[in-house]
């Protein structure tokens, strides 16, 4: 159905955590440039969500999803290195976390594919997050795959469950070498220390996708798990902390959801 629009509640799943993060960064004295980057990313993400056309055919979806997985592997092999870790690509002066830029869209695309292609793409993406290495992204993708496993069931679901849990187990024994950066990593945890009410608001805002994306459960699981990893270590507080990639990635995923609704 041409002209399908995303419900406002669905868009709110993106807008609420980003605006909460912008408010906290403004009140906390974050660099003005960081606030501007997140605000511009939100505007672009909403434009992507409402306007970007994406493939409808199985062949087109396969090509796009495969390209995303290849980009993840290329980043793990030759991305911008930080302390020997390769999770980012550079675009001018901006570094983008490629996992959080691509994984939300990949999760939405694979949900529209048959079991075997979806399984192969998700396991390949999981391998790329291990290569980088990126425990937070691995855990987030695992949460999404566990939801997808419940939806698909059978042998495909079992393999998704086992492979994702094995990837998490492998990375759990490897400490993350990166030091946390204020307003980027574990923002909610810092807010709880400074002002418990603000910490509670930010934490609830980070759960918005879980409450508002019931029609896209694997995507909600990915985003919420990634956000909660900020409590577990030096991992980004996606959507709330500084970083354009997860905001843009969410916008791309919502574009896929909109196209899916058009075909329904």
C-alpha positions as CSV (number, residue, x, y, z in Angstrom):
1,X,0.0,0.0,0.0
2,X,1.7,3.2,-1.2
3,X,2.1,6.0,1.1
4,X,2.2,3.9,4.3
5,X,3.3,5.9,7.3
6,X,4.9,4.7,10.5
7,X,2.7,5.2,13.6
8,X,3.8,8.0,15.8
9,X,4.3,5.5,18.7
10,X,6.8,3.7,16.5
11,X,8.7,6.9,15.7
12,X,8.6,7.7,19.5
13,X,10.7,4.6,20.1
14,X,13.5,6.5,18.4
15,X,12.7,10.1,19.4
16,X,12.2,9.5,23.2
17,X,15.6,8.1,24.1
18,X,17.5,10.5,21.8
19,X,15.7,13.6,23.2
20,X,16.3,12.3,26.8
21,X,20.0,12.0,26.0
22,X,20.1,15.4,24.4
23,X,18.6,16.9,27.5
24,X,21.0,15.2,29.8
25,X,24.0,16.1,27.7
26,X,22.9,19.7,27.6
27,X,22.4,19.9,31.4
28,X,25.6,18.0,32.1
29,X,27.8,20.3,30.0
30,X,28.7,17.9,27.1
31,X,30.5,19.5,24.2
32,X,28.2,21.5,22.0
33,X,29.4,19.7,18.9
34,X,28.4,16.4,20.3
35,X,24.9,17.7,21.1
36,X,24.6,19.1,17.5
37,X,25.8,15.8,16.0
38,X,23.1,13.8,17.8
39,X,20.4,16.3,17.0
40,X,21.3,16.3,13.3
41,X,21.5,12.5,13.4
42,X,17.9,12.4,14.8
43,X,16.6,14.6,12.0
44,X,18.3,12.5,9.3
45,X,17.1,9.3,11.0
46,X,13.5,10.5,10.9
47,X,13.9,11.4,7.2
48,X,15.3,7.9,6.5
49,X,12.5,6.3,8.5
50,X,9.8,8.1,6.6
51,X,11.2,8.5,3.1
52,X,14.0,6.0,2.3
53,X,13.0,3.3,-0.2
54,X,14.4,-0.2,0.4
55,X,14.2,-3.4,-1.7
56,X,10.9,-5.4,-1.6
57,X,12.0,-8.5,-3.4
58,X,13.8,-11.4,-1.8
59,X,16.7,-11.0,-4.1
60,X,17.1,-7.3,-3.3
61,X,16.8,-7.9,0.4
62,X,19.5,-10.7,0.2
63,X,21.9,-8.4,-1.7
64,X,21.4,-5.5,0.7
65,X,21.7,-7.7,3.8
66,X,24.8,-9.5,2.4
67,X,26.4,-6.1,1.7
68,X,25.8,-5.1,5.3
69,X,27.5,-8.3,6.6
70,X,30.5,-7.7,4.2
71,X,30.8,-4.2,5.6
72,X,30.9,-5.5,9.1
73,X,33.7,-7.9,8.2
74,X,35.6,-5.3,6.3
75,X,35.5,-3.0,9.4
76,X,36.8,-5.8,11.6
77,X,39.7,-6.4,9.3
78,X,40.5,-2.8,8.2
79,X,38.4,-0.4,10.1
80,X,39.7,2.6,12.2
81,X,41.8,1.0,15.0
82,X,41.5,2.1,18.6
83,X,43.7,0.2,21.0
84,X,43.8,-2.7,18.5
85,X,40.0,-2.8,18.3
86,X,38.3,-2.1,14.9
87,X,34.6,-1.2,15.2
88,X,34.6,2.1,13.4
89,X,34.7,3.7,9.9
90,X,35.9,7.2,9.3
91,X,33.8,9.7,7.3
92,X,35.7,13.0,7.3
93,X,36.2,14.0,10.9
94,X,33.4,11.7,12.1
95,X,33.9,8.1,13.3
96,X,30.8,5.8,13.0
97,X,30.4,2.6,14.9
98,X,29.5,0.4,12.0
99,X,27.9,-2.4,14.0
100,X,25.2,0.0,15.4
101,X,24.8,1.6,12.0
102,X,24.1,-1.7,10.2
103,X,22.8,-4.3,12.7
104,X,19.4,-2.7,13.3
105,X,18.7,-2.8,9.5
106,X,20.2,-6.3,9.1
107,X,17.8,-7.6,11.8
108,X,14.8,-6.2,10.0
109,X,15.9,-7.5,6.6
110,X,16.6,-11.0,7.8
111,X,13.2,-11.2,9.4
112,X,11.8,-11.1,5.9
113,X,14.0,-13.9,4.5
114,X,13.5,-17.7,4.6
115,X,15.2,-19.6,7.5
116,X,18.4,-20.7,5.9
117,X,19.5,-17.4,4.3
118,X,18.5,-15.5,7.5
119,X,20.5,-17.9,9.6
120,X,23.6,-17.7,7.4
121,X,23.5,-13.9,7.4
122,X,23.0,-13.5,11.2
123,X,25.8,-16.0,12.0
124,X,28.1,-14.2,9.6
125,X,27.3,-10.9,11.3
126,X,27.8,-12.5,14.7
127,X,31.3,-13.6,13.6
128,X,32.1,-10.1,12.5
129,X,31.2,-8.7,15.9
130,X,33.5,-11.3,17.5
131,X,36.3,-10.4,15.1
132,X,36.2,-6.7,15.9
133,X,35.8,-7.6,18.9
134,X,32.6,-6.0,20.3
135,X,31.0,-7.7,23.2
136,X,28.1,-5.2,23.5
137,X,27.2,-5.7,19.8
138,X,27.5,-9.4,20.2
139,X,25.2,-9.5,23.2
140,X,22.7,-7.2,21.4
141,X,22.7,-9.4,18.3
142,X,22.4,-12.4,20.5
143,X,19.3,-11.0,22.2
144,X,17.8,-10.3,18.8
145,X,18.6,-13.8,17.5
146,X,17.1,-15.4,20.6
147,X,13.8,-13.6,19.9
148,X,14.0,-14.6,16.2
149,X,14.7,-18.2,17.3
150,X,11.5,-18.2,19.3
151,X,9.6,-16.9,16.3
152,X,11.1,-19.4,13.8
153,X,11.4,-22.4,16.1
154,X,12.6,-25.8,14.8
155,X,16.2,-26.5,13.8
156,X,16.8,-22.9,12.6
157,X,15.8,-21.5,15.9
158,X,18.0,-24.0,17.8
159,X,21.1,-23.2,15.7
160,X,20.5,-19.4,16.2
161,X,20.3,-20.0,19.9
162,X,23.4,-22.1,20.2
163,X,25.6,-20.0,17.9
164,X,24.7,-16.7,19.5
165,X,25.2,-18.0,23.1
166,X,28.6,-19.5,22.1
167,X,29.7,-16.2,20.6
168,X,28.8,-14.4,23.8
169,X,30.6,-17.0,25.9
170,X,33.8,-16.7,23.9
171,X,34.0,-12.9,24.3
172,X,33.0,-12.8,28.0
173,X,36.5,-14.0,28.9
174,X,38.2,-11.1,27.0
175,X,38.4,-7.8,28.8
176,X,37.6,-4.6,26.8
177,X,40.7,-2.5,26.4
178,X,38.9,0.8,25.8
179,X,38.5,3.3,28.6
180,X,35.0,4.8,29.0
181,X,34.3,8.4,27.7
182,X,31.9,10.6,29.6
183,X,28.6,11.2,27.7
184,X,29.4,8.2,25.4
185,X,29.7,5.1,27.6
186,X,27.5,4.1,30.6
187,X,25.7,7.4,30.6
188,X,22.7,6.0,32.5
189,X,25.0,4.7,35.2
190,X,26.7,8.0,35.6
191,X,23.4,9.8,35.8
192,X,22.2,7.5,38.6
193,X,25.3,8.6,40.6
194,X,24.9,12.3,40.0
195,X,21.1,12.5,40.1
196,X,19.1,9.2,40.7
197,X,15.9,10.7,39.2
198,X,17.7,11.6,36.0
199,X,19.3,8.1,35.9
200,X,15.8,6.6,36.3
201,X,14.4,8.7,33.4
202,X,17.3,7.9,31.1
203,X,17.0,4.2,31.9
204,X,13.3,4.2,31.2
205,X,13.8,6.2,28.0
206,X,16.3,3.5,26.9
207,X,13.5,0.9,27.3
208,X,11.2,2.8,24.9
209,X,11.9,0.5,22.0
210,X,10.8,-2.5,24.1
211,X,7.5,-0.8,24.9
212,X,6.8,0.7,21.5
213,X,8.2,-1.7,18.9
214,X,5.9,-4.7,19.5
215,X,5.6,-5.3,15.8
216,X,9.4,-5.6,15.5
217,X,10.5,-7.6,18.5
218,X,13.9,-8.7,17.3
219,X,14.8,-5.0,16.6
220,X,13.5,-4.0,20.1
221,X,15.6,-6.7,21.7
222,X,18.7,-5.6,19.8
223,X,18.4,-1.9,20.8
224,X,17.4,-2.5,24.5
225,X,20.2,-5.1,25.0
226,X,22.8,-2.8,23.4
227,X,21.6,0.1,25.7
228,X,21.7,-2.0,28.9
229,X,25.2,-3.1,28.2
230,X,26.2,0.4,29.2
231,X,25.6,-0.9,32.8
232,X,28.0,-3.8,32.3
233,X,31.2,-2.1,31.2
234,X,32.7,0.6,29.0
235,X,30.1,0.2,26.3
236,X,28.1,3.0,24.5
237,X,24.8,4.2,25.9
238,X,23.3,4.0,22.4
239,X,20.6,6.6,21.4
240,X,21.2,8.3,24.8
241,X,24.9,9.0,24.7
242,X,27.0,10.7,22.0
243,X,27.1,8.8,18.8
244,X,25.3,9.2,15.5
245,X,25.6,5.6,14.3
246,X,22.9,4.0,16.4
247,X,20.5,6.8,15.8
248,X,21.0,6.6,12.0
249,X,20.9,2.8,12.3
250,X,17.6,2.9,14.0
251,X,16.3,5.2,11.3
252,X,17.3,2.7,8.6
253,X,15.6,-0.1,10.5
254,X,12.4,1.9,10.7
255,X,12.6,2.5,7.0
256,X,12.7,-1.3,6.6
257,X,9.7,-1.6,8.9
258,X,7.8,1.0,6.9
259,X,8.5,-0.9,3.6
260,X,7.4,-4.1,5.3
261,X,4.1,-2.5,6.2
262,X,3.6,-1.3,2.6
263,X,3.9,-4.9,1.4
264,X,1.5,-6.3,4.1
